[in-house]
Amino acid sequence: SFSVLSLGQEQEAFCEHSSLARGCWGQYNISTDYHAITPDTGVTREYWLVAENTTLAPDGYERQVLVFNGTLPGPLIEANWGDELVIHIMNGLEHNGTAIHWHGIWQRGTNQYDGVPGVTQCPISPGQTYTYRFRATQYGTTWYHSHFSLQLAEGLFGPLVIHGPASEDYDVDLGPVFISDWYHKSAFILWEESTRYGGVPVRANAVPPTGLFNGSNVFGGGGRRSEVFAEKGKKYRLRLIDSSVDGWMKFSIDGHKLTVISADLVPIEPYETDAVILTSGQRYDVVFEANQDIGHYGTREIYQPACNGLDIKDPDIRGILRYAGAEISDPISSQWSSIRNSCGDEPYDKLVPYVKRTVGKAAGQKNLNVGWYYDLPELYFHWTLNTKALTINWGNPTNKMIYNNESVFPTEYNIYEVPNKDQWTYWVIQDVGLVNAYHPFHLHGHDFFILAQGRGLYTPLIKLNRDNPPRRDTATMAGNGFLVIAFESDNP
């Protein structure tokens, strides 16, 4: 099992975090406004990671990969709410630079450690080491991954867990579980095949052959199923992370209801469901009770063709939930009959943040149109924002330009300014790509508030929800649809 790190004495003095009181956290609790308050633990957690080339066969098919410390996914990094993290990244890759992003971490006062080459830093050169330092001002489940080129798709990612209070009680934390698509070709080759020569934006030759459930699966007679173990009568927490390159997945456990308790790094009011849908970068923490007959049950990762019109080639992506006391065998359980092929996020009205916040009036609004074009004469495909594709200079990151007091940025950097500090900005993001492909949207440095989300063209007649709307760091924008978000410019 996976357990919380020990709390300091001053934290234990008030309310003990236990299986009967997961909402407690010493002198803090699940109702504490973590936007304004961070525990002062005085604790530093230090980790060393090496990015390296190796050969693995996570589903039985051997291929070259890029990983941390020789494993897929990479090692668990964990801390308590309020701790400081110091993480040393040594680039042991043969040819590539790299930089590591800490997905969803606000990085207030430590923006230089956000891990985006060309924006917050230069890439880490092969053979060099770079140290990231930041405070765990949030709590919950997230992950770290390369933000350099296509290295994420090659396996360069791992889990990051920040322990804190929870909105639902449980007995055992089973830890992070990655769900993802998986390719047998190099992502660099697939990119070349799927973006050149005038093909449509979603190309059949880029469809993954299979997927991985927590870093493993079976394919072509090889590989293995990932297993989790439970005792009848106990409640378990799973921390789901979607590290897919291109696809939406539904997660379910045969015969077991899921209670969803957080979306990304935002604790929410618990709700019950048969399955949860995730896209690239999203996380959901769920609790399930081992309340079925002693036996073995499938844990399923179900690819959703509705999102881009293409299906995974081998959709049998499963793990196994094994009850203590059952004879070892393959599960014969069935998938929930309620699960349908669909796309989008979890139901909007279910994602109610536990710590309530109201969105203020906008000091500024931007309309951002997502489209695409082909670069002539090579015919490379590019996604665009307001007709411009992002092109950055890894050797001249924007942070360096700001440090040098430069105020004029290259046009190809596609800079969007917010009006003033500590004011609300609204973005209306509209898909104008005409290919009906859904998009994941992620914002660095903030949890954004989802004011509206849907299909079709956004108009000012659509009502915006400012009263404690869903907030998170990664959301889905529907194909030919819109996403209206708000964020506060409180993280310079």
N, C-alpha and C positions, 0 to 999 in steps of 0.2 A: 504494500500500500504506500501511499504518498501522504506525508504529514506536514503540518505547519511547523516552521522553525520556532524555536523556543523564544518566548517574549522576555523582555527585560523585566526586572523586579517591579519597576514603577508601573508597567503595563498590567501586570498580574494583580495589582493591589485593588482593583475596582471590580471588574466584571470578567469572569473567566470565560475564555473562548472554548467551548466544549460542544459535544454532540447534541446537547440539549439547549445550547445557547450560542449558536453560530453568529447571531447578531451582535454579540459582545466582542469587545476588543480592548481590554483593560479599561482605561478611563474614557475610551471612545466607543462608538457603536455604529450600527448600520445607518442610523439617522444623522450621524455627524456629517456636516457639509465639508467634504474633502476638497472642494474648490478653494475653501478659505483656510482649512486647518490640516496640518500634516504633523503626525507624531514626531517628536524629537527623540529618536532612539539612540543616537550616538554610535550606531553600529555601521561598519563598513563591510560589505561582502565583496570579495575579490575573486575573479575568474580569469582563466587563461584559455584561449581558443586558438587553434591553428586551422586555417583554411588550406585544404590540400586536394590534390588530384589523387584518385584511387579508382579501383574497380570493385563494384558491388553487384549483387543480384537480388534486389529486395523482393522481387516477385518470381525469382527463379531464372530470369533472363539477365545474363551478365552484360554489363555495359560500363563504360567509363563515366564517372560522376565527379562532382565537386562537393566536398562535405567538410564539416568541422570535426576535428579530432577523430576522423576515420569512421564516423557513424552517421546514419540516416534515420531519423532526424538527428541534428546535433545535440550536444549535452544540455541538460536542463540547467537554466540559470534561475535561481530563486532568491527572494528576499522578503522581508516584512515591510509592510506599509511604513514609510518614513526612513527606511535604511538608505544608505548611500551605496551605489553600485560602482565598482571599478572593474572594467573588463578589458583585458589586453588581447588584441587581435594580431596574431602573427600571420602574414600573408606567405604561405608556403606553396602557392600556386605556381605552376611552371611558367606561365606566359602572361596571365592577366593581373592587372591591378584589382583592387576591391575596396568596398566601403560597406559598413554594416548599419542598417537602419533598425531602430528599436520601435516597432510598429505600435502606434497609438500613444507612446510616451510623450507627454507635453513638452518636456525639455525646457521648462521655465528657468531662464537664466543660464541654460547650458545648450543653447541652440547649435553651437559649434559641434556638438556631439550627436546630432540627429542622423548623421551617416549617409548624406546624399552627395555623391561626387559631382562637382561642378556647381553646387549650391552652398553646402556648408563646409566642404573640405575638398582637398585633392584626393585622388585614389591612393590607397596604400600600395606602394610598389612591391613587387615580388621580393621576398627576403626581408622586408621591413615590418616593424611592429608599431601599432598605433593604440593608444589607450583612451577608452571612452569612460567618462565620469558623469554620473547624473543621480539625482535623488528620486526615490520611489514615492512620488507625491500622490499616486493613484494606487489602486489595488485591483487584483483580478487576474485574468488570463490574457496573455498576448504572446508575441513571438519576435524573434530577431531574424533578419534575413539580409542577404546581399542586395544592395541597391545599385549594383554595377552591371549594366548590360543584361544578359540573360542568365546570370549565374544562379538566381533563385530556382529557375526551372531545372537546373542541373543538380540540385540537392543542397544548396548552401543556405540552410535555415535550421532553426531550432526553437524550443519553447522557452518562454520567459514568464514566470509566475510570481506575482507579488501577493503575499498572503495578507488577508484582512478580514473584516466581518462579512457575513453573507445574509441574504434575505430569507433563507430557508435552512432548517436544521437537517443534518445528515450525520451518519456514523463514520464513514470512511471516505477520504479523498483519494480517488484513483489516479489523479494527476492528469496531465495533458494528453490528448489524443488528436493526432493530425489526420485529416482526411484530404485526399488530393487526387487529381488525375496523375498519370505517369506515362512517360514516353520512352520508347526503346531506341530512338534516335537522339543525337545531340540536339539541344534546343537551338543551337546556332545554325545547324543544317536545316532544321524545320523552319526557322525564321526565313532563311533564304528561299526555301521552297514555297512558303505561304505568303510572301509579300512581294515577290517579283513577277514580272511578265504580265501585268494587267489582270491578275486574278481578282475575284471579289474579296472583300475584307475577311469573310469567314470561309476558309478553304478546307475542303474535305481531307486534303493531305496533311492537315495539321491536327486532325482528330486524334486524341490519344488512344492507344490500343487498350489501355486498362487504367486502373487506379490503385492507390495504396491506402490501406487502413492502418494508421499508426506505423507507417514505414514498411509494411509488408503486405503481401497478397500471394495468390497462386496464379500461375499463367503457364499454359502449355505443359502441364504435368510437373512443374517445379514450384518452388517457393513454399510458403507456409501461411497459415491464418494467424493473425494477432489474437491473443487471448487475454481476457480479464476474468478475475475470479471473485465470487461473491458467496456470502453466507445467507441462507434464507432468513428473512425477517429484518435484515439491516438495510439502511439507506446509503446510497453511494453518490458521490459527486464525480462527474466527468467534465473535463475542460476541453471543449471541442475547438479546433483551430483548422481553418481551411487554407491550405497552402497551394491550392490549384493554380495552374497557369491560365486555363481558359475553361471555365465551367462552373455550374452551380450543382451542389450536392444536397440530397436530403439524408439526414441521419436518423436512424430508428433502431430500437431493440425489439425484437419479436416478443409480443405479449406483455411488454412493459411500458407503462406510461412514462413520459418525461415531464419533469417540472423545470421550466426555464427560469433561471435566477439572475442572469446577467447577459447583456448584449455588448460585445467588445469589452471595454473597461468601465462599463456603467452598470451598477447593480440595479435591478428592476423589481417591480412587484411580481411575485411568482405567478406563473400560469401553467396549466397542464395541456399537453398535446401528445399526439402519437409520433410526430416527427418534426424536426426542425430543418429549415433550408438555409444553406450558407453559400456565400460566394468568396472569391479570393480575398484573403485578408481578414475576413470576419471571424469572430469568436462567439460562442455561446457556452455558458456554463449550465449544466443540467443536473438534476438529481433524479435518481430512479430508486424504487424500492424492490428488493429481491423478494417478491411476494407470490411467485408462481411455484408450480411443482418443482421439486429438486430435479434438475436435468441440465440440458445445454440449449442455448438460444442464440440465434444469429444476431449479430450487430451489423447493421447494413448501411452502406454508403451508396446512394442511388443517384446516378447521373440524370440530369434534367434536360432532355433534348429541346424542350420548349423554349429554352433561353437563347439558343442560336440556330436551331433547326438541324443540328447534327447530333448523332448519337455516338457514344463511346463504343469501340469495337467489341470489347469483352466487358459487359456491364456487371459481371459477378464479382463485386468488390465487397468482401465481408470479413468480419472478425467473429469471435466466439465468446459468449458469456457463459462461463462454467460455474455451476453451483457446487459448493463443497458437499461431498458425499455421493455425488453422481458418478456412475461408471463412465470412463472416457469413451466418447463416441462422437460422431459428427452430429450437429443439430439437425432435427427434422421439423423444426418450427417454421411457421409461415409468416410472411410479411404482413403488416397491417393492411387490411383491405381498404382503409380510408386514404391511403397514399396514392396520389395522382401525379402525372407529369405536369408540372407547372413551373412558373418562374416568378421571381420577385424576392422581396424580403419576408420575414415573418410578419404576421398581421400587424398593421400600424397601431391599432388600438390596444394591442397586447403589450407593446414595448413601452411600459410606463416607468420612467426613472423613479427609483425609491426616494432619492433626495430631490425634492421638487425644485424646479427653476422656471421662471417666466422670462420670455424673450422680450427685450425692449424694442422700441421703434427704431427703424433703420436710419442710420446716418448716411448710408450710401447703399446703392444696389448695382450689381453687375449682371448683365445677361451674357452667359457663356454658352455658345453653340458648339456642340461636339459633332464633328464631321470627319471627312477624309479626302485625300487626293493621291494621285500618282505623280511621283517625281520623274520628270523627263530628263534625259532620254532613257535612263535605266529602268523606268517603270517600277520603282520601289513604292510600296504602299505606305502611307503615313496617316495616323490619326491627327486631327487638328482641334484646336480650341480657338474659336472665332477666326477660322481659316488659316491659322498659323500652327505649324508643327514646332515643338520645342527642340532647339539645338543649343547645347551648352558647351562651354570650354572647360574641360576637366582641370586644366591647369590654371584657370582664372575663376575660381568660384565666386558667386555673388557676395558671400560673406567677406571675402577679401576686398572686393570693390567697396563694400560699405565701410569696412575698417579704414580704407584709404580715403574715405569721405567723397567717393564718386557718387554722382547723382544721376548720371546718364548711362543707361544700360543698353547693350546691343539689342536690336529689334528682335532677333531670333531667340532671345531669352524669354520673350513672352511675359513680361512683368505686369502684374496687376497690383495696384496700390490700394490700401485701405485708407479712408479719410483721416482718422485721428486715433490716438490711443484711447482704449477703454470705451469704445463706442461699438454699436452693433452694425455689422455688414450683412446684407442679404445677397445671395447668389441664386439666380435663376438659371439652372443648367438644363439645356434643351438638346435632345438628340435630333440632328438634322441629317444623319448619315444615310437614311432611306434604305437600310438593309435589315431593319427590325432586329438588331442584335443588342441584347442587354449589356450594360456596362457596370462593373464595380467602380465606385468612386471613393477615394481615400484622401483625407486632408491631414497634413502634418501639423503638429503643434497645438491642436484643438480637438475637443469633442464638438461636433456641429449639431445643431438642432434641426430636425427635419420638419419644416413648416408645411410642406405639401409634397406629394409623390404620386405619379400616375402615368397613364397612357395618353397619347395625343399631344396637342399643342397647349402649352400653358397660356392662360389669359388672366388679366387682373381680376376677373370675376370669380376665380377660384379662391375659396376661403383659405386663409393661412391660419394654422393652429399655433398660437404663441403661449398657450397655457400648459406648461410642462410637457411639451411634445417629445417624441423619441429623440434621444441624442446618442451619438456614437461617433466612431472615427472612420467607419467604412459602411457604405450603403449601396443599394442597387438603383441604377437609373434604367427604366424600362426602354426597350427598343422603340424608337419613334415616340418617346415619352419625355417626362421632365422630372427634375428633382429640385426643390426649392429648399435651400438651407440657410441658416443664420449662424454666425459665430461672433464672439466678442473679441475685439482687437486688444487682448490683455496679455499677449505673449510676444513682446518685441524681440 
